[in-house]
Amino acid sequence: MEELDFTKPQPAASPAPAPAPATPAKAPASQFYDPVVAGKVFRAFGRAEQFAAGATLFEEDQKVAPGGFFSRGAAGRMYFIEQGRVALVAGGRALDTVGAGEVIGEMAVITEQPRSATAVAKTGCTAYSMSAEELKGALSRMPEFAMMLMSVMFDRLRFATARLAARRVSAAARADEPPVFQPALLERLEAALPRSAMTRYWPDSVIMREGQTGAYMYVVKQGTVAIAVREQVVAVVHPGGTFGEMALVDQSPRSATALAQTECQLLSIDRASLIEAIKAQPAFAMAMLGAFAERLRHTNAQVG
């Protein structure tokens, strides 16, 4: 077998000419989502709202103010539907109808990006809403809710990736993953973890292997790490970047292999330590959720 070069991203394989089988456009309900838990969080930390049939909850391309400010309006809030049904529309095209127990609008609030769809009440609705700041407060009291949101995003990401594979199209590599933790937040994260969390790897050391059971996620403090799937490098992680989160959050097998490109210093974080860190500083969870949501947006954009 030809030796894999982990020093640079590998070109994606050429799409096969065979037509792709049809796949459903909507991801199935995540096994990790619990509407009872979500409802408990929204009722405890959000506000109750009523919408008449035909009322708009939020509008496509509506911008969310940075930092969750001015979030009393719809532009800065995410919603848990207690009763009723809500239609989601984008570009004049119906996307979906959601009902009791479902959460909508969370992606824009977490990423501070414009809304990707318009939400209109199809019936009279009772809902609870939260801003980004209220979500942070919720995560400090119930950090397990952050883990649930991350798991749901990972399920959606797996679904979107599978749709690309069904079309026999390779996901475009993101050679340089943007940092999840900016330098100041990375310092705070390191201070919140046990001293034993710091680990070192020499160049060409294998940090984790695809298919293994994983107990840790990793944050790069110094150096660079190559991420490969089926022996193809798909990303390079720099300081502030993370990898190995899926196995930590939802106990799934490792989905990729990680190899140190240079001498590396990594923060190794187990599930219990992550939950305690989020409880102390929910900004850690918001940074992770924002990064995962951006990965999902990137993959969904390729699906079209």
N, C-alpha and C positions, 0 to 999 in steps of 0.2 A: 504494500500500500504506500502511496506517495506520502511523505511526511508533511504534516500540516504546518504552514507558516502562520504563527500567531501574531506576527508583528504588524499586520495590516489587514483590513477587512477583505474578504474574498469576494469576487464578483458573483452576483446572483446567477443561478442557473437559468438558461434560456427557457421561456415558457414552451411547453409541449403544444403541438398543434391540435391535439384532441380537444373537443368541446368539453366544458366543465359541466358536471351535473348540477341541476338546480338545487339551491340550498335556501332554507327559510331566511327571511330578512331580519327577523326578530330573535334575539337570544332567548333560550328557554329560561324559566325562572331559576335563579341560582339556588343550589342546595344549601348555601350558607346564609341566605337571607331569611330572617325571622321577623314577620310583620308585628308580632307581639312585642319584641324587643324594640323595634323601630318606633312603634306607637308609644311605648313607655317613655322613650327618650324625647320624642317630639312634644308629648303632653307635659313633661316635666320642665323642659327648657325652652320650648317655643311658645307661640301664641295661637289661640283659636281664631279661625276665620270662617266666614260664610260667603258662598258665591252662588248667585242666582244662575239658572240655566242661561247660557249665552255669554256669561261674564268671562273676561280674559284674566287669567292668573298671571301670565307674563307673555312677552312678545318676542318673536324671532329677531335676532340682532340687537336686542336690548343689552346694554352694557352693565356689568356689575362693578360698582365702585371699588378701587383697590383697598384692601384691608378690611372690607366689610362695612365701611362707613356709609352713611345715608341709606342704611339697609331697612328702614321702615317700609320702603316701597317694594313693589314686586321685583324690581330689577336685582335686588340683593338677597332674595330669599329662596329657600328650598322647601318643598311641601310634602307632607304625609297626608294622603287622602283617607279620611275617616269614613265618610259616606259619599256616595254618588260616583259619577263617571266623568272623566276629563279626556278630551280629544287633543292629540298632539299633531300639529300641522307644520310642514316646512316647505317653503317655496310654493305654497298653494296646494300641496299634495298631502293627503292624510297619511300619517305615519303609524299611529297606534291609538288605542283607547285604553286608558288605565282606570283602575277602580279601587275599591276600599283595600287598604293595607299596603298600597304601593307608594313609593317615593319618587318624586319628579323634581327636576330643576337643580339637582345636586352638583352636576358637572360644572355648570357655569359658576356656581357659588364657590366651589372648591378651587377652581382654576382661575377665577376672576376674568373669564373670557366671555364674549357676547353669547347670548342665548342662541342655541342651534335650532330652536323650534318655538312655535307659539302654542300655549296651552289654553284651551277654552272649555269651560264647564258644559258638558252635554246635558246634565241634569242639575238640579240644586245640589250643592256640595258643602260638606263640612270638612275642613282641613285644619292642620296645624302647620305652622311655618317657622323656620329658623333662619337667621342670618349667619354669616361666617363667624362672627364673634360669639353668638349663642351656641354655635356648634362647638367652638373651642371650649366653652364652659361645660358643655355636655361631655366632651371627651375627657376632661380633667376629672370628672366624677364617674364616668362609665367608659374607661378606655377600651373595653372589649367591643364597644360599638365601632370604634375605629377599625379594629381587626375584621369585623363583619363587613364594613364598607370596602375594605381592601380586598377581601375574599370575593365579594360580588364583582368588583372591577376585574380581578384576575379571571373569573369565569367568563366575563364579557370579552376579555382580551383573548382567551383561548378560543372562544367561539368565532371572533373576527379572524383570527389566524387560521382556523380550520376552513373558513369560507375562502380565504385566499388559496389555501392548499387544494380545495375542491376544484377551484378554477385552474389549477396547475400553474399558479403564479406565485413566485417567491416574494415574501415580504421584503421591501427595500430596507437595506441595512442602515442603521443609524450609527455611523462609524464612531462618532464621539457623543456619548450620552451626556446630556446636560446635567450639571450637578443637582442633586436633590437637596443637599444642605449647603447653604452659603457658608463662608468661613466662620462668621460669628456664631451661627447656629450650630455648626459642626463642633466648635469649641465647647459650647454649652452641652451638646450631646455627650461628648467625651467625659465632661465633668460629672454628668449624671449617671455614668456607668461604673461598674466595679473596675478597679485597676487591672484586673486580670483580663479585661476585654481586649486589650491591645495585643495583637499578634503580628509577627513578621514573616515574610516569605521572600525567598531569594528568587532571582530571575529564572524563569522556566519551571517554577514549582507549580504543581497542580493544587489548586485550592479546593475545588469540588468537582465532582464528575456527574455528568448527565445520568439520570436514573437512580442515583443514590438517594437514600433517606437523609433529609437535612434537618439539623437542629438549630442552625444559626443562619442569620443574614449577616451581610458584611457591608461596611461603609469604608471607602477608601480614604485614608488620611494622607498618605504619601505614595507616589508611584502610579503605575497604570496596570490595569487588568484587562485581558482579552476574554470576551465571552463568545463561546462557540456552540452551535447547535448542529448535531450530526456532522462534526468536523468542519463546519463552515463558520468563520468568524462573522458575527453579526453586530458586534458593538465593542467599543473600547471604553472602559470606565476610568475616569480621572478623579482626583481628590474631590470629595463631596458627593460622589456618585455611590450608588448602592447596587448590590446584586444578591441573589439568593433569597429574596423576600417571599416568593411564592411558597416555597417549602416550609418556611417559618410560619407564615400566616395561616395557611390552610392545610398544612401537613401533607402536601402532595410531593411526589418524587421530584428530585432536581430536574428541571427542564433544560439545563445547559451545563456545559463544562466551563470552568473559569481557570485561567492560567496567568500567573504573574509575568508581565512583560519586563518589568524592572524590579529592583528591590522594593518591596511594598510594606507599608504599615497599614494594617486594617483594624477596624473595630469589629469584633465578633459579638453579635448580640443574639441572645436566646429569647424565646417568647416572653418569659416572665420578666426579664430585664426590660424589654421593649414596653410592656404594659406599664411597668412602674415608671419608666421615663416619660411616657405619654401622660400618665396621671399627674406627674410633677410639672410637665411643660407640654401642653397640647399642641404647641407650635410644631413639635416633631411630627406628630400625626398629620397635621395640615400640610406640611412640606411633602411627606410621603404620598398622601392622597392626591395632592396636586400633580406630582410627578407621574403617578400611575394613570391618572386621568389623561394627562398629555400623551402618554404612550398609547392609550386606548384611542384617543382622537386621531393620532398619527396612523394607526392601523386601520381604523374605520374609514379614513380618507382614501386609503388604498383600495378598500373594498368598493367604495363609490356608492 
